[in-house]
Amino acid sequence: MKLHPKELEDRMVTRHQMHGLTQEYLEQYLQHLADKEDWETFMDVLALTVYGIVLFPKIEDFVDPIAIDVFVARKMRSENPMTAILADVYGTMSFCHERKGKKILCCLPALYAWMTTRVCKGAVDVKSPSENLSHQGLKGKGGNEWAQFFAGLSEGNIKWRLPWLGIKPSIQHCGNFPNVPLIGARYCIDYNPLLVQRQFGHPMKWAPSPDYLVALFIYYEDGQFIELLRKVRSAWESVVRAGKDQRLGVVDNKVTYRTWILERVKEVKLPFRPIND
């Protein structure tokens, strides 16, 4: 940020026992850099603001040390932030589901674009999906309207694979983990490639075996996670991609995928019967 460490420390404030930078200060500093036409530093500070306010928010209008650490890892060590972003998005969803009353804060614009490109009518321009979506009749829905909208969806309404996404060999599992563990800024969680094969252009005929859907979810503030994170990091040294997965029994060829998904809907209490407007 081209600030003396003492000056930067003076700009730090404490909120909810966390030391960080306010959005107000960062916006003021961005204006200062723009006036000086110091665009290189401007882009770094803008990226830090996006990391803290959009990608890894914890406290409203505040960039906390965790978001700063992820940004520094990207800036100084060229670490790809996508794993951390995915982990925190999935982790936030799981956290909000398990501990009722919580709100999803991270990556809301991206989640909205991801969701609507798969359920809206007509083609969506990947270069400007938010502008294109304004013409799809999806704006202005309240909570009940969204609930009815999702309840009325069927597999025929969903675009499982978007045309601009090329097919590449997907990661099937890492090391001894049955799926793909993701380390994020606030959570460690796994995702199951078996459940998203349609997005990779493959049909789903049979039910996934339960042994390969074992859940992994760690919320760092709960503590007791260091050893497991070490195992996850080690597992990423042995990535197995599609086409090289030699495991047997990944799918249960005695149960169809449709039968399995109907049972899952009953278990998690999702509405399945279409709602007529």
C-alpha positions as CSV (number, residue, x, y, z in Angstrom):
1,M,0.0,0.0,0.0
2,K,3.1,2.2,0.1
3,L,2.4,3.2,3.7
4,H,5.0,3.2,6.5
5,P,4.2,0.3,8.9
6,K,3.6,2.8,11.7
7,E,1.1,4.8,9.6
8,L,-0.7,1.6,8.5
9,E,-0.9,0.5,12.1
10,D,-2.4,3.8,13.1
11,R,-5.1,3.3,10.5
12,M,-6.1,-0.1,11.9
13,V,-9.2,-0.2,14.0
14,T,-10.7,-3.0,16.2
15,R,-14.2,-4.4,15.6
16,H,-15.5,-7.5,17.4
17,Q,-12.0,-8.1,18.7
18,M,-10.5,-8.1,15.2
19,H,-7.9,-5.7,14.0
20,G,-8.4,-4.5,10.4
21,L,-9.2,-1.6,8.0
22,T,-12.5,0.1,7.4
23,Q,-14.1,0.3,4.0
24,E,-14.4,4.1,4.5
25,Y,-10.7,4.5,5.0
26,L,-9.8,2.3,2.0
27,E,-12.2,4.3,-0.3
28,Q,-10.6,7.5,0.9
29,Y,-7.1,6.1,0.2
30,L,-8.2,5.0,-3.2
31,Q,-9.3,8.5,-4.0
32,H,-5.9,9.8,-2.8
33,L,-4.1,7.3,-5.1
34,A,-6.3,8.2,-8.0
35,D,-5.5,11.9,-7.5
36,K,-1.8,11.0,-7.6
37,E,-2.4,8.7,-10.6
38,D,-0.5,5.9,-8.7
39,W,-2.5,3.3,-10.6
40,E,-0.4,0.3,-9.6
41,T,-0.9,0.9,-5.9
42,F,-4.5,1.8,-6.6
43,M,-5.2,-1.6,-8.1
44,D,-3.6,-3.4,-5.1
45,V,-5.7,-1.4,-2.7
46,L,-8.9,-1.9,-4.8
47,A,-8.2,-5.7,-4.9
48,L,-7.7,-5.8,-1.1
49,T,-11.0,-4.0,-0.7
50,V,-12.8,-6.5,-2.9
51,Y,-11.2,-9.4,-1.0
52,G,-12.4,-8.0,2.3
53,I,-15.8,-6.6,1.4
54,V,-17.1,-8.9,-1.4
55,L,-15.2,-12.2,-1.3
56,F,-14.4,-12.8,2.3
57,P,-16.6,-10.6,4.4
58,K,-17.0,-11.2,8.1
59,I,-18.0,-7.8,9.5
60,E,-19.9,-5.2,7.5
61,D,-17.8,-2.5,5.8
62,F,-14.6,-4.0,7.4
63,V,-11.6,-5.8,6.0
64,D,-10.3,-8.2,8.6
65,P,-6.9,-9.9,9.0
66,I,-8.1,-13.2,7.4
67,A,-9.1,-11.4,4.2
68,I,-5.8,-9.5,4.3
69,D,-3.9,-12.8,4.6
70,V,-5.6,-14.3,1.5
71,F,-4.9,-11.2,-0.5
72,V,-1.2,-11.2,0.6
73,A,-1.0,-14.9,-0.4
74,R,-2.2,-14.1,-3.8
75,K,-0.1,-10.9,-4.2
76,M,3.2,-12.1,-2.8
77,R,3.1,-15.9,-3.4
78,S,0.8,-16.1,-6.5
79,E,-1.5,-18.5,-4.7
80,N,-4.8,-19.1,-6.5
81,P,-7.6,-17.8,-4.3
82,M,-10.3,-19.9,-6.0
83,T,-10.0,-22.8,-3.6
84,A,-10.5,-20.4,-0.6
85,I,-13.4,-18.7,-2.3
86,L,-15.2,-22.1,-3.1
87,A,-14.5,-23.3,0.5
88,D,-15.9,-20.2,2.0
89,V,-19.0,-20.1,-0.2
90,Y,-19.8,-23.8,0.5
91,G,-18.8,-23.4,4.1
92,T,-21.1,-20.4,4.6
93,M,-24.0,-22.3,3.0
94,S,-23.5,-25.3,5.3
95,F,-23.0,-23.0,8.3
96,C,-26.2,-21.1,7.6
97,H,-28.1,-24.4,7.1
98,E,-26.8,-26.0,10.3
99,R,-27.0,-22.9,12.5
100,K,-30.3,-21.3,11.6
101,G,-30.7,-17.6,11.4
102,K,-27.3,-16.8,9.8
103,K,-27.0,-14.8,6.5
104,I,-24.9,-15.6,3.5
105,L,-22.5,-12.6,2.9
106,C,-19.7,-13.8,0.6
107,C,-19.8,-13.6,-3.2
108,L,-23.5,-12.8,-3.4
109,P,-23.2,-11.2,-6.9
110,A,-21.3,-14.1,-8.3
111,L,-23.7,-16.6,-6.7
112,Y,-26.7,-14.8,-8.2
113,A,-25.1,-14.8,-11.6
114,W,-24.1,-18.5,-11.3
115,M,-27.6,-19.5,-10.3
116,T,-29.6,-17.4,-12.8
117,T,-27.5,-18.4,-15.8
118,R,-28.6,-22.0,-15.1
119,V,-32.3,-21.3,-14.7
120,C,-33.2,-18.2,-16.7
121,K,-34.8,-18.4,-20.2
122,G,-32.7,-17.5,-23.2
123,A,-29.0,-17.1,-23.6
124,V,-26.8,-15.2,-21.1
125,D,-23.7,-13.2,-22.2
126,V,-20.9,-14.4,-19.9
127,K,-19.1,-11.1,-20.4
128,S,-22.0,-9.1,-18.8
129,P,-24.4,-11.6,-17.1
130,S,-25.7,-9.1,-14.6
131,E,-26.9,-6.7,-17.4
132,N,-28.3,-9.5,-19.4
133,L,-30.2,-10.9,-16.4
134,S,-32.1,-7.7,-16.0
135,H,-34.1,-8.7,-19.1
136,Q,-34.9,-12.2,-17.9
137,G,-37.7,-11.3,-15.4
138,L,-35.7,-12.4,-12.4
139,K,-35.5,-9.1,-10.5
140,G,-37.8,-7.9,-7.9
141,K,-38.7,-11.3,-6.4
142,G,-39.4,-11.6,-2.7
143,G,-38.6,-14.5,-0.4
144,N,-41.9,-16.3,-1.0
145,E,-41.7,-15.7,-4.8
146,W,-38.2,-17.2,-4.9
147,A,-39.4,-20.2,-2.9
148,Q,-42.2,-20.9,-5.3
149,F,-39.8,-20.3,-8.3
150,F,-37.3,-23.0,-7.0
151,A,-40.1,-25.4,-6.0
152,G,-41.4,-25.3,-9.5
153,L,-38.1,-26.1,-11.2
154,S,-37.6,-29.5,-12.8
155,E,-34.5,-31.0,-14.4
156,G,-35.7,-29.8,-17.8
157,N,-35.6,-26.2,-16.6
158,I,-31.9,-26.3,-15.7
159,K,-28.9,-25.7,-17.9
160,W,-26.6,-28.3,-16.6
161,R,-23.7,-27.3,-18.7
162,L,-23.1,-23.8,-20.0
163,P,-21.8,-23.5,-23.6
164,W,-18.9,-21.2,-22.7
165,L,-17.4,-23.7,-20.2
166,G,-15.0,-26.1,-21.9
167,I,-14.7,-29.7,-20.7
168,K,-11.5,-30.4,-18.9
169,P,-10.5,-33.5,-16.8
170,S,-12.1,-32.7,-13.5
171,I,-10.6,-33.5,-10.1
172,Q,-12.3,-36.6,-8.6
173,H,-10.6,-36.9,-5.3
174,C,-7.5,-36.0,-3.4
175,G,-5.2,-38.5,-1.6
176,N,-7.1,-40.8,0.7
177,F,-10.1,-38.4,0.9
178,P,-13.2,-39.8,-1.0
179,N,-13.9,-36.4,-2.5
180,V,-12.2,-33.0,-2.8
181,P,-11.4,-31.2,0.5
182,L,-11.1,-27.4,0.2
183,I,-9.3,-25.1,2.6
184,G,-10.8,-21.6,2.9
185,A,-10.2,-18.5,4.9
186,R,-12.8,-19.5,7.6
187,Y,-13.9,-23.0,6.7
188,C,-12.6,-26.3,5.5
189,I,-15.2,-28.3,3.6
190,D,-15.4,-30.9,0.9
191,Y,-17.3,-31.0,-2.3
192,N,-18.4,-34.1,-4.2
193,P,-17.7,-34.3,-7.9
194,L,-20.0,-37.2,-8.2
195,L,-22.9,-34.9,-7.7
196,V,-22.0,-32.4,-10.4
197,Q,-21.2,-34.7,-13.3
198,R,-23.8,-33.1,-15.5
199,Q,-21.9,-29.8,-15.3
200,F,-19.0,-31.7,-16.7
201,G,-21.1,-33.0,-19.6
202,H,-21.6,-36.5,-18.3
203,P,-25.0,-38.2,-17.7
204,M,-26.0,-39.3,-14.2
205,K,-27.7,-42.7,-14.4
206,W,-26.9,-44.3,-11.0
207,A,-26.9,-43.2,-7.4
208,P,-23.5,-42.2,-5.8
209,S,-22.4,-44.6,-3.1
210,P,-22.7,-43.2,0.4
211,D,-19.0,-44.1,1.2
212,Y,-18.0,-41.4,-1.3
213,L,-20.2,-38.7,0.1
214,V,-18.7,-38.5,3.6
215,A,-19.0,-35.0,4.8
216,L,-16.1,-32.9,6.0
217,F,-16.9,-29.5,7.6
218,I,-14.6,-27.5,9.9
219,Y,-15.5,-24.0,11.2
220,Y,-12.2,-22.6,12.4
221,E,-13.6,-20.7,15.3
222,D,-14.8,-24.0,16.8
223,G,-11.1,-25.0,17.2
224,Q,-9.4,-28.4,17.0
225,F,-8.5,-28.6,13.3
226,I,-4.7,-28.2,12.9
227,E,-4.0,-31.9,12.3
228,L,-6.9,-32.4,9.9
229,L,-5.8,-29.4,7.8
230,R,-2.3,-30.9,7.6
231,K,-3.8,-34.0,6.2
232,V,-5.8,-32.0,3.7
233,R,-2.7,-30.1,2.5
234,S,-0.9,-33.4,2.1
235,A,-3.8,-34.9,0.1
236,W,-3.6,-32.1,-2.5
237,E,-0.2,-33.5,-3.4
238,S,-2.0,-36.6,-4.8
239,V,-4.8,-35.2,-7.0
240,V,-6.7,-37.8,-9.1
241,R,-8.5,-36.5,-12.1
242,A,-11.4,-38.0,-14.2
243,G,-10.2,-40.8,-16.4
244,K,-7.6,-42.0,-13.8
245,D,-10.0,-42.8,-11.0
246,Q,-9.6,-46.5,-10.4
247,R,-11.9,-46.8,-7.4
248,L,-14.6,-49.4,-7.5
249,G,-18.1,-48.9,-6.2
250,V,-18.2,-45.1,-6.7
251,V,-21.8,-45.5,-8.0
252,D,-24.5,-47.9,-6.9
253,N,-25.7,-49.5,-10.1
254,K,-28.7,-51.0,-8.3
255,V,-30.3,-47.6,-7.6
256,T,-31.1,-45.1,-10.2
257,Y,-30.0,-41.5,-9.7
258,R,-33.6,-40.3,-10.0
259,T,-34.7,-42.7,-7.2
260,W,-31.9,-41.5,-5.1
261,I,-32.5,-37.8,-5.6
262,L,-36.2,-38.2,-4.7
263,E,-35.3,-39.9,-1.4
264,R,-32.8,-37.1,-0.7
265,V,-35.5,-34.5,-1.3
266,K,-37.7,-36.2,1.3
267,E,-34.8,-36.4,3.8
268,V,-33.8,-32.7,3.6
269,K,-37.4,-31.5,3.3
270,L,-37.1,-29.7,0.0
271,P,-40.3,-29.0,-1.9
272,F,-40.4,-31.2,-5.0
273,R,-43.9,-30.9,-6.3
274,P,-44.2,-27.9,-8.7
275,I,-46.2,-24.9,-7.4
276,N,-48.6,-23.4,-9.9
277,D,-48.9,-19.7,-9.9
